[in-house]
């Protein structure tokens, strides 16, 4: 079912559900700055965060955004759309509640922690005729769009292999739940594989058929989830891709991390660095490294796609089906790391 278009005679009412995710504050600031949006936030589980984590009303006041104490009050406000930024394992409940209320959903990645939850979320939104979009901002990067256009224009020939990296600092200083296997669904493999799996899903006219992975806890052995991993994905067109998905940047690193992708084709190769547009150096006054980005705001491009799809009454991309396919790769990677063998993916899903 295609979502119905909405008139542009009033701002879209958007609710932000939870400040649990590290991206929530950025989304709130983006939405607050848009004249075509009225924003309301809620974070009733904020008390469950670790000591020192800034969430709930305190964070809303820092961001200067409107806040209510519970989701009942937010849904009573009758939002047109919500952005789900809860812990990964809580995505399903909030998405189903939004769908039942006829509210469009942008859900943080990964879409869920189990395929059953992902399927339930997709079904709920489909039944209600509302959008379910998965938050994958990197696919909107101009460098990636240029890579995709070059490939689809025949400039690279058939793709033979791809290699990607998504490395960063462990996010537990800001949000401890990222290292909780129940709430997060895993560690760095769950957190960092999905972005590159999404780029490959968008880039290739192919589907993953086999996954092999190894993980470790060499970096940050104090947490109970994996902090490093390497995933190899084979696609049904013969493409083989590797994904380095590690929390291997030290706390002294001047930025959170980075993401790169290189593809090798029969007729050439192409690479892009999602966060390479930056100035770095050393600050003599602070005695530390400096990193200043001047690149495109990918979250803003993603949010524009979500809001425009609602206005225009069309499906948003990447949708819930993409979120499910990328989650399927991650879950197969966990199974492979446990079994020590490649895992075959069912092709009926």
C-alpha positions as CSV (number, residue, x, y, z in Angstrom):
1,X,0.0,0.0,0.0
2,X,1.4,3.4,-1.0
3,X,1.2,6.1,1.7
4,X,-1.3,8.9,1.0
5,X,0.2,12.3,0.2
6,X,-0.2,15.1,2.7
7,X,-1.0,18.8,2.1
8,X,1.8,21.3,2.6
9,X,-0.4,23.9,4.3
10,X,0.9,23.1,7.8
11,X,4.1,21.8,9.4
12,X,4.5,18.1,9.7
13,X,4.2,17.0,13.3
14,X,7.2,14.7,14.1
15,X,7.8,12.9,17.3
16,X,11.2,11.7,18.4
17,X,10.9,8.5,20.4
18,X,13.7,8.2,22.9
19,X,17.1,9.8,23.3
20,X,18.8,6.4,23.8
21,X,20.7,6.4,20.5
22,X,23.7,8.6,20.0
23,X,22.2,10.0,16.8
24,X,19.0,11.2,18.5
25,X,20.4,14.6,19.5
26,X,21.5,15.3,16.0
27,X,18.1,14.4,14.6
28,X,16.4,16.6,17.2
29,X,18.5,19.5,16.2
30,X,17.9,19.0,12.5
31,X,14.1,18.7,13.0
32,X,14.0,21.7,15.3
33,X,15.7,23.9,12.6
34,X,13.2,23.1,9.9
35,X,10.3,25.5,9.5
36,X,8.2,22.8,7.9
37,X,8.3,20.6,11.1
38,X,6.8,20.8,14.5
39,X,8.8,18.6,16.9
40,X,7.9,16.9,20.2
41,X,10.3,14.5,22.0
42,X,9.9,11.9,24.7
43,X,12.4,9.6,26.5
44,X,10.5,7.8,29.4
45,X,13.3,5.2,29.8
46,X,16.0,7.8,30.4
47,X,16.3,6.8,34.1
48,X,17.5,3.4,32.9
49,X,20.7,4.9,31.4
50,X,24.0,4.7,33.2
51,X,25.0,7.4,35.6
52,X,26.3,10.5,33.8
53,X,24.3,9.9,30.6
54,X,22.5,13.0,29.6
55,X,19.0,12.0,28.4
56,X,15.3,12.8,29.0
57,X,14.2,16.3,29.9
58,X,17.7,17.4,30.7
59,X,18.9,16.7,27.1
60,X,15.7,18.2,25.7
61,X,16.4,21.4,27.5
62,X,20.0,21.5,26.3
63,X,18.7,21.1,22.7
64,X,15.8,23.6,23.3
65,X,13.2,21.1,22.0
66,X,9.7,20.4,23.4
67,X,9.4,17.4,25.6
68,X,6.8,15.2,27.3
69,X,7.3,12.6,29.9
70,X,5.8,9.6,28.2
71,X,4.8,8.1,24.8
72,X,1.1,8.3,25.6
73,X,1.3,12.0,25.7
74,X,3.3,12.2,22.6
75,X,0.9,10.0,20.6
76,X,-2.0,12.0,22.0
77,X,-0.4,14.9,20.2
78,X,-1.3,13.0,16.9
79,X,2.1,13.1,15.2
80,X,2.3,12.5,11.4
81,X,5.6,10.7,11.8
82,X,8.0,9.5,14.4
83,X,11.8,8.9,14.5
84,X,12.6,5.8,16.6
85,X,15.9,6.2,18.5
86,X,15.4,3.7,21.3
87,X,17.7,0.8,22.1
88,X,17.7,-1.7,19.2
89,X,15.7,-4.3,21.0
90,X,12.9,-1.8,21.7
91,X,12.4,-0.7,18.0
92,X,9.6,-3.2,17.4
93,X,7.3,-2.1,20.1
94,X,7.5,1.6,19.2
95,X,7.2,0.9,15.5
96,X,4.1,-1.2,16.0
97,X,2.6,1.4,18.2
98,X,3.2,4.1,15.6
99,X,1.8,1.9,12.8
100,X,-1.3,1.2,14.8
101,X,-1.8,5.0,15.2
102,X,-1.3,5.5,11.4
103,X,2.0,7.3,11.9
104,X,5.0,7.1,9.5
105,X,8.3,5.7,10.9
106,X,11.9,6.4,10.5
107,X,13.7,3.8,12.6
108,X,17.4,3.8,13.6
109,X,19.6,1.0,12.4
110,X,19.7,-1.9,12.8
111,X,16.0,-2.2,12.1
112,X,15.7,-4.8,14.9
113,X,17.7,-7.5,16.7
114,X,15.8,-10.5,15.3
115,X,14.2,-11.3,12.0
116,X,10.9,-12.0,13.7
117,X,10.9,-8.4,15.1
118,X,11.8,-7.0,11.7
119,X,9.1,-9.0,10.0
120,X,6.5,-7.8,12.6
121,X,7.5,-4.2,12.1
122,X,7.3,-4.4,8.3
123,X,3.9,-6.2,8.5
124,X,2.5,-3.6,10.9
125,X,3.5,-0.7,8.7
126,X,2.3,-2.4,5.5
127,X,-1.1,-3.1,7.1
128,X,-1.5,0.5,8.2
129,X,-0.3,1.9,4.9
130,X,2.5,4.0,6.5
131,X,6.1,4.4,5.6
132,X,8.8,2.4,7.4
133,X,12.2,3.8,6.6
134,X,15.5,2.5,7.9
135,X,18.1,5.1,9.0
136,X,21.0,4.6,6.6
137,X,22.3,8.1,5.9
138,X,25.5,7.1,4.2
139,X,23.7,6.0,1.0
140,X,22.9,9.7,0.4
141,X,26.5,10.7,0.3
142,X,27.3,12.5,-3.0
143,X,30.5,10.4,-3.3
144,X,28.5,7.2,-3.0
145,X,25.9,8.4,-5.4
146,X,28.6,9.2,-7.9
147,X,30.1,5.7,-7.4
148,X,26.6,4.2,-8.0
149,X,26.0,6.3,-11.1
150,X,29.4,5.3,-12.5
151,X,28.7,1.6,-11.9
152,X,25.2,1.7,-13.3
153,X,26.4,3.7,-16.3
154,X,28.8,0.9,-17.2
155,X,32.0,2.7,-16.2
156,X,33.3,0.0,-14.0
157,X,32.1,-3.1,-15.7
158,X,30.8,-6.0,-13.7
159,X,31.8,-5.7,-10.0
160,X,34.1,-8.5,-8.8
161,X,34.9,-7.5,-5.3
162,X,34.3,-4.8,-2.7
163,X,36.0,-3.9,0.6
164,X,34.6,-1.6,3.3
165,X,35.6,-0.3,6.7
166,X,33.4,1.1,9.4
167,X,35.7,1.7,12.4
168,X,35.1,3.9,15.4
169,X,35.3,4.5,19.1
170,X,33.3,2.2,21.4
171,X,30.1,4.2,22.1
172,X,29.6,3.1,25.7
173,X,30.9,6.4,27.2
174,X,27.8,8.2,25.8
175,X,25.4,5.2,25.9
176,X,26.3,2.1,27.9
177,X,23.5,0.0,26.3
178,X,25.6,-0.4,23.1
179,X,27.5,-3.1,24.9
180,X,24.4,-4.8,26.4
181,X,23.8,-8.0,24.3
182,X,20.1,-8.0,25.0
183,X,19.4,-4.3,24.2
184,X,21.9,-3.9,21.4
185,X,21.7,-7.4,19.9
186,X,25.5,-7.6,19.9
187,X,28.6,-5.3,19.7
188,X,30.6,-3.8,16.9
189,X,29.4,-6.3,14.3
190,X,25.8,-5.3,14.9
191,X,26.6,-1.6,15.1
192,X,28.9,-1.3,12.1
193,X,28.2,-4.0,9.6
194,X,24.8,-2.7,8.6
195,X,25.8,0.6,7.0
196,X,28.1,-1.1,4.5
197,X,25.6,-3.9,3.9
198,X,23.1,-1.2,3.0
199,X,25.5,0.5,0.6
200,X,26.2,-2.9,-1.1
201,X,22.5,-3.6,-1.2
202,X,21.9,-0.3,-3.1
203,X,25.0,-0.7,-5.3
204,X,24.7,-4.2,-6.5
205,X,21.9,-5.8,-8.5
206,X,22.4,-8.9,-6.4
207,X,21.5,-10.5,-3.1
208,X,23.8,-12.0,-0.4
209,X,23.9,-15.8,-0.5
210,X,26.8,-16.6,2.0
211,X,28.3,-15.0,5.0
212,X,31.5,-15.8,6.8
213,X,32.7,-13.9,9.9
214,X,35.2,-13.8,12.7
215,X,35.0,-11.6,15.8
216,X,37.2,-10.8,18.8
217,X,37.4,-8.8,22.0
218,X,41.0,-7.8,21.7
219,X,40.1,-4.2,22.0
220,X,38.0,-3.4,25.1
221,X,38.0,-6.9,26.6
222,X,36.2,-5.5,29.6
223,X,32.8,-5.6,27.7
224,X,30.9,-8.8,27.0
225,X,30.2,-8.2,23.4
226,X,32.6,-8.3,20.4
227,X,34.6,-5.2,19.7
228,X,36.2,-6.2,16.4
229,X,35.1,-8.2,13.4
230,X,35.6,-9.0,9.8
231,X,32.7,-10.2,7.6
232,X,32.9,-11.7,4.2
233,X,29.7,-11.6,2.1
234,X,29.3,-13.5,-1.2
235,X,26.5,-12.4,-3.5
236,X,24.6,-14.3,-6.1
237,X,26.4,-12.5,-9.0
238,X,29.8,-13.7,-7.7
239,X,30.8,-10.5,-6.0
240,X,32.7,-11.0,-2.8
241,X,32.8,-8.2,-0.2
242,X,34.7,-7.8,3.0
243,X,33.5,-5.5,5.9
244,X,35.8,-4.4,8.7
245,X,33.3,-3.5,11.5
246,X,35.4,-2.7,14.6
247,X,35.4,-0.4,17.6
248,X,39.1,0.1,17.3
249,X,39.6,3.9,17.6
250,X,41.1,5.1,20.9
251,X,39.3,7.6,23.1
252,X,42.0,10.1,22.1
253,X,41.0,9.8,18.4
254,X,39.9,13.3,17.2
255,X,36.6,12.0,15.8
256,X,34.3,9.1,16.3
257,X,35.7,7.1,13.4
258,X,35.1,6.7,9.7
259,X,33.6,4.7,6.8
260,X,35.1,3.8,3.5
261,X,34.2,1.6,0.5
262,X,36.2,0.5,-2.5
263,X,34.8,-1.6,-5.4
264,X,36.8,-3.4,-8.0
265,X,35.2,-4.1,-11.4
266,X,36.2,-5.7,-14.6
267,X,36.7,-2.3,-16.1
268,X,38.0,-0.3,-13.2
269,X,37.8,0.6,-9.6
270,X,36.2,3.3,-7.5
271,X,36.5,4.4,-3.8
272,X,34.9,6.8,-1.5
273,X,35.5,8.0,2.0
274,X,32.3,9.1,3.7
275,X,33.9,11.4,6.2
276,X,37.1,12.3,4.4
277,X,36.2,15.9,3.9
278,X,37.9,17.3,7.0
279,X,40.8,19.3,8.3
280,X,43.0,17.6,10.9
281,X,46.0,18.5,12.8
282,X,47.4,19.1,16.3
283,X,46.3,21.8,18.7
284,X,49.3,23.1,20.7
285,X,47.1,24.7,23.3
286,X,45.1,21.6,24.2
287,X,47.9,19.2,23.4
288,X,45.5,17.0,21.4
289,X,44.6,16.1,17.8
290,X,42.0,18.2,16.0
291,X,39.5,17.1,13.4
292,X,37.0,19.5,11.7
293,X,34.5,18.2,9.1
294,X,33.3,20.3,6.2
295,X,31.5,17.6,4.4
296,X,27.8,17.1,3.6
297,X,25.4,16.6,6.5
298,X,24.2,13.1,5.6
299,X,21.6,13.0,8.4
300,X,20.0,16.1,6.8
301,X,19.8,14.4,3.4
302,X,18.3,11.3,4.9
303,X,15.7,13.4,6.9
304,X,14.8,15.2,3.7
305,X,14.0,11.9,2.0
306,X,11.9,10.8,4.9
307,X,9.9,14.0,5.2
308,X,9.5,14.4,1.4
309,X,8.2,10.9,1.0
310,X,5.4,11.7,3.5
311,X,4.6,15.0,1.8
312,X,4.5,13.3,-1.7
313,X,2.7,10.1,-0.6
314,X,5.5,7.7,-1.9
315,X,7.5,5.0,-0.2
316,X,10.8,6.2,1.4
317,X,14.1,4.5,0.6
318,X,15.8,2.7,2.2
319,X,12.7,0.9,3.4
320,X,12.0,-1.8,6.0
321,X,12.8,-4.6,3.5
322,X,16.4,-3.2,3.1
323,X,16.6,-3.1,6.9
324,X,15.6,-6.7,7.1
325,X,18.1,-7.8,4.4
326,X,21.0,-6.1,6.1
327,X,20.0,-7.5,9.5
328,X,19.9,-11.0,7.9
329,X,23.5,-10.5,6.9
330,X,24.5,-9.5,10.4
331,X,22.7,-12.4,12.1
332,X,24.3,-14.8,9.7
333,X,27.7,-13.3,10.6
334,X,27.0,-14.0,14.2
335,X,26.1,-17.6,13.4
336,X,29.2,-18.0,11.3
337,X,31.4,-16.6,14.0
338,X,29.9,-19.0,16.5
339,X,30.1,-22.0,14.3
340,X,33.4,-21.2,12.6
341,X,31.9,-22.0,9.2
342,X,30.3,-20.0,6.3
343,X,26.5,-19.6,6.6
344,X,24.1,-19.9,3.7
345,X,21.3,-17.4,3.4
346,X,17.8,-18.5,2.4
347,X,16.8,-16.8,-0.8
348,X,13.1,-16.8,-0.2
349,X,13.3,-14.0,2.4
